[in-house]
Amino acid sequence: MEFNFEIIKQSYNVLKVDYRQDEGKRYFVYGYRNDEAEWDFDYGDLLMVLDEKEQINVLKRNFTVIWGNTCVADTTRKVDVNN
């Protein structure tokens, strides 16, 4: 599967991968928008469903990827570097 990263990067900069063994061993990839002040990892946009771990490795080279239920509360807030 070929990804068009430039289109995805225009709207999303963090992706969350949810592996579901009970749903055919698939990886559900959710995106979190750039314009949100804080991301709620319970409510992402479902971007794609993948079936190979190598496809996830390609995403990890181009995005910040949250795998499973990792605790990321402090990293989900945007920081204004000018202040």
Backbone atoms as SQL, in Angstrom:
CREATE TABLE atoms (id INTEGER PRIMARY KEY, chain TEXT, resi INTEGER, resn TEXT, atom TEXT, x REAL, y REAL, z REAL);
INSERT INTO atoms VALUES
  (1, 'A', 1, 'MET', 'N', 0.847, -1.180, 0.000),
  (2, 'A', 1, 'MET', 'CA', 0.000, 0.000, 0.000),
  (3, 'A', 1, 'MET', 'C', 0.889, 1.237, 0.000),
  (4, 'A', 2, 'GLU', 'N', 0.590, 2.168, -0.875),
  (5, 'A', 2, 'GLU', 'CA', 1.348, 3.415, -0.979),
  (6, 'A', 2, 'GLU', 'C', 0.579, 4.520, -0.247),
  (7, 'A', 3, 'PHE', 'N', 1.285, 5.282, 0.584),
  (8, 'A', 3, 'PHE', 'CA', 0.662, 6.362, 1.339),
  (9, 'A', 3, 'PHE', 'C', 1.024, 7.699, 0.721),
  (10, 'A', 4, 'ASN', 'N', 0.084, 8.623, 0.697),
  (11, 'A', 4, 'ASN', 'CA', 0.377, 9.991, 0.284),
  (12, 'A', 4, 'ASN', 'C', 0.527, 10.805, 1.565),
  (13, 'A', 5, 'PHE', 'N', 1.758, 10.871, 2.065),
  (14, 'A', 5, 'PHE', 'CA', 2.012, 11.499, 3.357),
  (15, 'A', 5, 'PHE', 'C', 1.742, 12.993, 3.354),
  (16, 'A', 6, 'GLU', 'N', 1.977, 13.661, 2.256),
  (17, 'A', 6, 'GLU', 'CA', 1.788, 15.115, 2.215),
  (18, 'A', 6, 'GLU', 'C', 0.332, 15.488, 2.441),
  (19, 'A', 7, 'ILE', 'N', -0.589, 14.731, 1.902),
  (20, 'A', 7, 'ILE', 'CA', -2.014, 15.014, 2.108),
  (21, 'A', 7, 'ILE', 'C', -2.391, 14.767, 3.562),
  (22, 'A', 8, 'ILE', 'N', -1.923, 13.667, 4.137),
  (23, 'A', 8, 'ILE', 'CA', -2.239, 13.358, 5.534),
  (24, 'A', 8, 'ILE', 'C', -1.613, 14.386, 6.468),
  (25, 'A', 9, 'LYS', 'N', -0.373, 14.808, 6.188),
  (26, 'A', 9, 'LYS', 'CA', 0.328, 15.762, 7.058),
  (27, 'A', 9, 'LYS', 'C', -0.305, 17.144, 7.055),
  (28, 'A', 10, 'GLN', 'N', -1.085, 17.478, 6.044),
  (29, 'A', 10, 'GLN', 'CA', -1.757, 18.776, 6.021),
  (30, 'A', 10, 'GLN', 'C', -2.778, 18.890, 7.142),
  (31, 'A', 11, 'SER', 'N', -3.367, 17.776, 7.548),
  (32, 'A', 11, 'SER', 'CA', -4.403, 17.804, 8.577),
  (33, 'A', 11, 'SER', 'C', -4.013, 17.132, 9.884),
  (34, 'A', 12, 'TYR', 'N', -3.126, 16.143, 9.825),
  (35, 'A', 12, 'TYR', 'CA', -2.816, 15.329, 11.001),
  (36, 'A', 12, 'TYR', 'C', -1.319, 15.306, 11.263),
  (37, 'A', 13, 'ASN', 'N', -0.945, 15.306, 12.544),
  (38, 'A', 13, 'ASN', 'CA', 0.472, 15.124, 12.855),
  (39, 'A', 13, 'ASN', 'C', 0.716, 14.025, 13.879),
  (40, 'A', 14, 'VAL', 'N', -0.345, 13.478, 14.453),
  (41, 'A', 14, 'VAL', 'CA', -0.216, 12.349, 15.366),
  (42, 'A', 14, 'VAL', 'C', -1.195, 11.268, 14.921),
  (43, 'A', 15, 'LEU', 'N', -0.711, 10.027, 14.896),
  (44, 'A', 15, 'LEU', 'CA', -1.550, 8.888, 14.564),
  (45, 'A', 15, 'LEU', 'C', -1.544, 7.911, 15.733),
  (46, 'A', 16, 'LYS', 'N', -2.678, 7.258, 15.945),
  (47, 'A', 16, 'LYS', 'CA', -2.762, 6.212, 16.967),
  (48, 'A', 16, 'LYS', 'C', -3.109, 4.905, 16.267),
  (49, 'A', 17, 'VAL', 'N', -2.392, 3.853, 16.624),
  (50, 'A', 17, 'VAL', 'CA', -2.627, 2.533, 16.045),
  (51, 'A', 17, 'VAL', 'C', -3.301, 1.658, 17.090),
  (52, 'A', 18, 'ASP', 'N', -4.422, 1.081, 16.707),
  (53, 'A', 18, 'ASP', 'CA', -5.166, 0.176, 17.584),
  (54, 'A', 18, 'ASP', 'C', -5.202, -1.192, 16.906),
  (55, 'A', 19, 'TYR', 'N', -4.451, -2.149, 17.448),
  (56, 'A', 19, 'TYR', 'CA', -4.412, -3.504, 16.884),
  (57, 'A', 19, 'TYR', 'C', -5.585, -4.293, 17.438),
  (58, 'A', 20, 'ARG', 'N', -6.369, -4.880, 16.543),
  (59, 'A', 20, 'ARG', 'CA', -7.541, -5.650, 16.961),
  (60, 'A', 20, 'ARG', 'C', -7.435, -7.071, 16.421),
  (61, 'A', 21, 'GLN', 'N', -7.003, -7.953, 17.277),
  (62, 'A', 21, 'GLN', 'CA', -6.840, -9.348, 16.889),
  (63, 'A', 21, 'GLN', 'C', -8.191, -9.994, 16.611),
  (64, 'A', 22, 'ASP', 'N', -9.205, -9.611, 17.387),
  (65, 'A', 22, 'ASP', 'CA', -10.525, -10.211, 17.232),
  (66, 'A', 22, 'ASP', 'C', -11.265, -9.727, 15.982),
  (67, 'A', 23, 'GLU', 'N', -10.732, -8.732, 15.288),
  (68, 'A', 23, 'GLU', 'CA', -11.349, -8.235, 14.059),
  (69, 'A', 23, 'GLU', 'C', -10.454, -8.523, 12.855),
  (70, 'A', 24, 'GLY', 'N', -9.946, -9.732, 12.796),
  (71, 'A', 24, 'GLY', 'CA', -9.154, -10.142, 11.650),
  (72, 'A', 24, 'GLY', 'C', -7.699, -9.739, 11.703),
  (73, 'A', 25, 'LYS', 'N', -7.169, -9.524, 12.910),
  (74, 'A', 25, 'LYS', 'CA', -5.765, -9.124, 13.085),
  (75, 'A', 25, 'LYS', 'C', -5.431, -7.904, 12.230),
  (76, 'A', 26, 'ARG', 'N', -6.173, -6.840, 12.441),
  (77, 'A', 26, 'ARG', 'CA', -5.987, -5.617, 11.666),
  (78, 'A', 26, 'ARG', 'C', -5.549, -4.473, 12.558),
  (79, 'A', 27, 'TYR', 'N', -4.898, -3.505, 11.920),
  (80, 'A', 27, 'TYR', 'CA', -4.417, -2.298, 12.584),
  (81, 'A', 27, 'TYR', 'C', -5.315, -1.135, 12.177),
  (82, 'A', 28, 'PHE', 'N', -6.016, -0.550, 13.133),
  (83, 'A', 28, 'PHE', 'CA', -6.877, 0.596, 12.878),
  (84, 'A', 28, 'PHE', 'C', -6.070, 1.853, 13.184),
  (85, 'A', 29, 'VAL', 'N', -5.942, 2.731, 12.206),
  (86, 'A', 29, 'VAL', 'CA', -5.106, 3.924, 12.343),
  (87, 'A', 29, 'VAL', 'C', -6.014, 5.147, 12.445),
  (88, 'A', 30, 'TYR', 'N', -5.904, 5.847, 13.576),
  (89, 'A', 30, 'TYR', 'CA', -6.689, 7.050, 13.834),
  (90, 'A', 30, 'TYR', 'C', -5.778, 8.270, 13.764),
  (91, 'A', 31, 'GLY', 'N', -6.300, 9.358, 13.236),
  (92, 'A', 31, 'GLY', 'CA', -5.529, 10.594, 13.139),
  (93, 'A', 31, 'GLY', 'C', -6.081, 11.656, 14.068),
  (94, 'A', 32, 'TYR', 'N', -5.187, 12.538, 14.522),
  (95, 'A', 32, 'TYR', 'CA', -5.555, 13.641, 15.405),
  (96, 'A', 32, 'TYR', 'C', -5.101, 14.929, 14.750),
  (97, 'A', 33, 'ARG', 'N', -6.027, 15.856, 14.605),
  (98, 'A', 33, 'ARG', 'CA', -5.838, 17.059, 13.794),
  (99, 'A', 33, 'ARG', 'C', -4.821, 18.028, 14.375),
  (100, 'A', 34, 'ASN', 'N', -4.137, 18.712, 13.463),
  (101, 'A', 34, 'ASN', 'CA', -3.143, 19.722, 13.838),
  (102, 'A', 34, 'ASN', 'C', -3.764, 20.904, 14.568),
  (103, 'A', 35, 'ASP', 'N', -5.003, 21.258, 14.230),
  (104, 'A', 35, 'ASP', 'CA', -5.604, 22.486, 14.753),
  (105, 'A', 35, 'ASP', 'C', -6.249, 22.322, 16.131),
  (106, 'A', 36, 'GLU', 'N', -6.182, 21.144, 16.729),
  (107, 'A', 36, 'GLU', 'CA', -6.751, 20.952, 18.058),
  (108, 'A', 36, 'GLU', 'C', -5.746, 21.347, 19.132),
  (109, 'A', 37, 'ALA', 'N', -6.216, 22.044, 20.157),
  (110, 'A', 37, 'ALA', 'CA', -5.333, 22.466, 21.246),
  (111, 'A', 37, 'ALA', 'C', -4.879, 21.271, 22.085),
  (112, 'A', 38, 'GLU', 'N', -5.759, 20.279, 22.242),
  (113, 'A', 38, 'GLU', 'CA', -5.422, 19.075, 22.993),
  (114, 'A', 38, 'GLU', 'C', -6.140, 17.899, 22.345),
  (115, 'A', 39, 'TRP', 'N', -5.442, 16.789, 22.191),
  (116, 'A', 39, 'TRP', 'CA', -6.038, 15.633, 21.534),
  (117, 'A', 39, 'TRP', 'C', -6.702, 14.727, 22.549),
  (118, 'A', 40, 'ASP', 'N', -7.910, 14.276, 22.235),
  (119, 'A', 40, 'ASP', 'CA', -8.616, 13.287, 23.040),
  (120, 'A', 40, 'ASP', 'C', -8.468, 11.953, 22.313),
  (121, 'A', 41, 'PHE', 'N', -7.662, 11.056, 22.846),
  (122, 'A', 41, 'PHE', 'CA', -7.351, 9.822, 22.151),
  (123, 'A', 41, 'PHE', 'C', -8.512, 8.840, 22.111),
  (124, 'A', 42, 'ASP', 'N', -9.650, 9.195, 22.707),
  (125, 'A', 42, 'ASP', 'CA', -10.852, 8.379, 22.561),
  (126, 'A', 42, 'ASP', 'C', -11.647, 8.770, 21.321),
  (127, 'A', 43, 'TYR', 'N', -11.327, 9.929, 20.718),
  (128, 'A', 43, 'TYR', 'CA', -12.098, 10.445, 19.585),
  (129, 'A', 43, 'TYR', 'C', -11.185, 10.906, 18.460),
  (130, 'A', 44, 'GLY', 'N', -10.652, 9.978, 17.709),
  (131, 'A', 44, 'GLY', 'CA', -9.827, 10.309, 16.550),
  (132, 'A', 44, 'GLY', 'C', -10.589, 10.023, 15.270),
  (133, 'A', 45, 'ASP', 'N', -10.050, 10.484, 14.158),
  (134, 'A', 45, 'ASP', 'CA', -10.631, 10.207, 12.853),
  (135, 'A', 45, 'ASP', 'C', -10.023, 8.916, 12.321),
  (136, 'A', 46, 'LEU', 'N', -10.865, 7.937, 12.000),
  (137, 'A', 46, 'LEU', 'CA', -10.363, 6.690, 11.431),
  (138, 'A', 46, 'LEU', 'C', -9.868, 6.978, 10.023),
  (139, 'A', 47, 'LEU', 'N', -8.566, 6.834, 9.812),
  (140, 'A', 47, 'LEU', 'CA', -7.961, 7.149, 8.522),
  (141, 'A', 47, 'LEU', 'C', -7.809, 5.925, 7.632),
  (142, 'A', 48, 'MET', 'N', -7.437, 4.798, 8.234),
  (143, 'A', 48, 'MET', 'CA', -7.209, 3.603, 7.422),
  (144, 'A', 48, 'MET', 'C', -7.202, 2.370, 8.303),
  (145, 'A', 49, 'VAL', 'N', -7.413, 1.230, 7.669),
  (146, 'A', 49, 'VAL', 'CA', -7.314, -0.068, 8.326),
  (147, 'A', 49, 'VAL', 'C', -6.265, -0.858, 7.554),
  (148, 'A', 50, 'LEU', 'N', -5.227, -1.301, 8.264),
  (149, 'A', 50, 'LEU', 'CA', -4.106, -1.999, 7.631),
  (150, 'A', 50, 'LEU', 'C', -4.025, -3.427, 8.153),
  (151, 'A', 51, 'ASP', 'N', -3.347, -4.279, 7.395),
  (152, 'A', 51, 'ASP', 'CA', -3.249, -5.668, 7.821),
  (153, 'A', 51, 'ASP', 'C', -1.818, -6.180, 7.950),
  (154, 'A', 52, 'GLU', 'N', -0.827, -5.311, 7.749),
  (155, 'A', 52, 'GLU', 'CA', 0.565, -5.735, 7.870),
  (156, 'A', 52, 'GLU', 'C', 1.343, -4.769, 8.763),
  (157, 'A', 53, 'LYS', 'N', 2.171, -5.330, 9.633),
  (158, 'A', 53, 'LYS', 'CA', 2.958, -4.495, 10.541),
  (159, 'A', 53, 'LYS', 'C', 3.967, -3.635, 9.786),
  (160, 'A', 54, 'GLU', 'N', 4.463, -4.093, 8.652),
  (161, 'A', 54, 'GLU', 'CA', 5.410, -3.302, 7.859),
  (162, 'A', 54, 'GLU', 'C', 4.775, -1.982, 7.411),
  (163, 'A', 55, 'GLN', 'N', 3.480, -1.986, 7.148),
  (164, 'A', 55, 'GLN', 'CA', 2.786, -0.749, 6.788),
  (165, 'A', 55, 'GLN', 'C', 2.816, 0.235, 7.955),
  (166, 'A', 56, 'ILE', 'N', 2.717, -0.269, 9.163),
  (167, 'A', 56, 'ILE', 'CA', 2.796, 0.580, 10.352),
  (168, 'A', 56, 'ILE', 'C', 4.200, 1.148, 10.484),
  (169, 'A', 57, 'ASN', 'N', 5.210, 0.355, 10.192),
  (170, 'A', 57, 'ASN', 'CA', 6.591, 0.843, 10.261),
  (171, 'A', 57, 'ASN', 'C', 6.827, 1.987, 9.291),
  (172, 'A', 58, 'VAL', 'N', 6.196, 1.962, 8.136),
  (173, 'A', 58, 'VAL', 'CA', 6.296, 3.069, 7.179),
  (174, 'A', 58, 'VAL', 'C', 5.679, 4.326, 7.780),
  (175, 'A', 59, 'LEU', 'N', 4.541, 4.192, 8.435),
  (176, 'A', 59, 'LEU', 'CA', 3.904, 5.347, 9.081),
  (177, 'A', 59, 'LEU', 'C', 4.787, 5.906, 10.189),
  (178, 'A', 60, 'LYS', 'N', 5.435, 5.039, 10.953),
  (179, 'A', 60, 'LYS', 'CA', 6.272, 5.474, 12.074),
  (180, 'A', 60, 'LYS', 'C', 7.470, 6.294, 11.612),
  (181, 'A', 61, 'ARG', 'N', 7.903, 6.084, 10.392),
  (182, 'A', 61, 'ARG', 'CA', 9.020, 6.868, 9.866),
  (183, 'A', 61, 'ARG', 'C', 8.593, 8.277, 9.466),
  (184, 'A', 62, 'ASN', 'N', 7.288, 8.529, 9.364),
  (185, 'A', 62, 'ASN', 'CA', 6.799, 9.810, 8.872),
  (186, 'A', 62, 'ASN', 'C', 5.921, 10.575, 9.854),
  (187, 'A', 63, 'PHE', 'N', 5.486, 9.934, 10.927),
  (188, 'A', 63, 'PHE', 'CA', 4.575, 10.561, 11.882),
  (189, 'A', 63, 'PHE', 'C', 4.969, 10.188, 13.302),
  (190, 'A', 64, 'THR', 'N', 4.404, 10.926, 14.263),
  (191, 'A', 64, 'THR', 'CA', 4.421, 10.489, 15.646),
  (192, 'A', 64, 'THR', 'C', 3.308, 9.466, 15.764),
  (193, 'A', 65, 'VAL', 'N', 3.639, 8.256, 16.159),
  (194, 'A', 65, 'VAL', 'CA', 2.659, 7.177, 16.229),
  (195, 'A', 65, 'VAL', 'C', 2.530, 6.720, 17.669),
  (196, 'A', 66, 'ILE', 'N', 1.295, 6.704, 18.160),
  (197, 'A', 66, 'ILE', 'CA', 0.978, 6.208, 19.490),
  (198, 'A', 66, 'ILE', 'C', 0.481, 4.783, 19.312),
  (199, 'A', 67, 'TRP', 'N', 1.108, 3.854, 19.998),
  (200, 'A', 67, 'TRP', 'CA', 0.780, 2.438, 19.837),
  (201, 'A', 67, 'TRP', 'C', -0.008, 1.966, 21.040),
  (202, 'A', 68, 'GLY', 'N', -1.235, 1.511, 20.832),
  (203, 'A', 68, 'GLY', 'CA', -2.047, 0.962, 21.907),
  (204, 'A', 68, 'GLY', 'C', -2.488, 2.023, 22.897),
  (205, 'A', 69, 'ASN', 'N', -2.507, 1.674, 24.164),
  (206, 'A', 69, 'ASN', 'CA', -2.987, 2.571, 25.214),
  (207, 'A', 69, 'ASN', 'C', -1.840, 3.212, 25.973),
  (208, 'A', 70, 'THR', 'N', -0.869, 3.726, 25.268),
  (209, 'A', 70, 'THR', 'CA', 0.274, 4.377, 25.889),
  (210, 'A', 70, 'THR', 'C', -0.182, 5.647, 26.598),
  (211, 'A', 71, 'CYS', 'N', 0.335, 5.892, 27.772),
  (212, 'A', 71, 'CYS', 'CA', 0.004, 7.108, 28.505),
  (213, 'A', 71, 'CYS', 'C', 0.783, 8.275, 27.913),
  (214, 'A', 72, 'VAL', 'N', 0.061, 9.225, 27.299),
  (215, 'A', 72, 'VAL', 'CA', 0.718, 10.338, 26.624),
  (216, 'A', 72, 'VAL', 'C', 0.083, 11.672, 27.000),
  (217, 'A', 73, 'ALA', 'N', -0.494, 11.766, 28.173),
  (218, 'A', 73, 'ALA', 'CA', -1.236, 12.961, 28.557),
  (219, 'A', 73, 'ALA', 'C', -0.410, 14.229, 28.445),
  (220, 'A', 74, 'ASP', 'N', 0.852, 14.206, 28.864),
  (221, 'A', 74, 'ASP', 'CA', 1.662, 15.416, 28.830),
  (222, 'A', 74, 'ASP', 'C', 2.159, 15.770, 27.439),
  (223, 'A', 75, 'THR', 'N', 2.132, 14.852, 26.512),
  (224, 'A', 75, 'THR', 'CA', 2.637, 15.129, 25.169),
  (225, 'A', 75, 'THR', 'C', 1.533, 15.488, 24.192),
  (226, 'A', 76, 'THR', 'N', 0.291, 15.562, 24.659),
  (227, 'A', 76, 'THR', 'CA', -0.815, 15.833, 23.748),
  (228, 'A', 76, 'THR', 'C', -1.180, 17.304, 23.689),
  (229, 'A', 77, 'ARG', 'N', -0.467, 18.141, 24.385),
  (230, 'A', 77, 'ARG', 'CA', -0.757, 19.574, 24.362),
  (231, 'A', 77, 'ARG', 'C', 0.258, 20.279, 23.484),
  (232, 'A', 78, 'LYS', 'N', -0.242, 21.195, 22.669),
  (233, 'A', 78, 'LYS', 'CA', 0.672, 21.974, 21.838),
  (234, 'A', 78, 'LYS', 'C', 1.393, 22.988, 22.708),
  (235, 'A', 79, 'VAL', 'N', 2.602, 23.280, 22.367),
  (236, 'A', 79, 'VAL', 'CA', 3.402, 24.238, 23.123),
  (237, 'A', 79, 'VAL', 'C', 3.709, 25.416, 22.218),
  (238, 'A', 80, 'ASP', 'N', 3.449, 26.617, 22.699),
  (239, 'A', 80, 'ASP', 'CA', 3.774, 27.822, 21.950),
  (240, 'A', 80, 'ASP', 'C', 5.238, 28.145, 22.220),
  (241, 'A', 81, 'VAL', 'N', 6.099, 27.866, 21.248),
  (242, 'A', 81, 'VAL', 'CA', 7.531, 28.044, 21.460),
  (243, 'A', 81, 'VAL', 'C', 7.945, 29.507, 21.465),
  (244, 'A', 82, 'ASN', 'N', 7.083, 30.403, 21.043),
  (245, 'A', 82, 'ASN', 'CA', 7.407, 31.828, 21.051),
  (246, 'A', 82, 'ASN', 'C', 7.319, 32.425, 22.447),
  (247, 'A', 83, 'ASN', 'N', 6.589, 31.786, 23.348),
  (248, 'A', 83, 'ASN', 'CA', 6.434, 32.314, 24.708),
  (249, 'A', 83, 'ASN', 'C', 7.458, 31.707, 25.597);
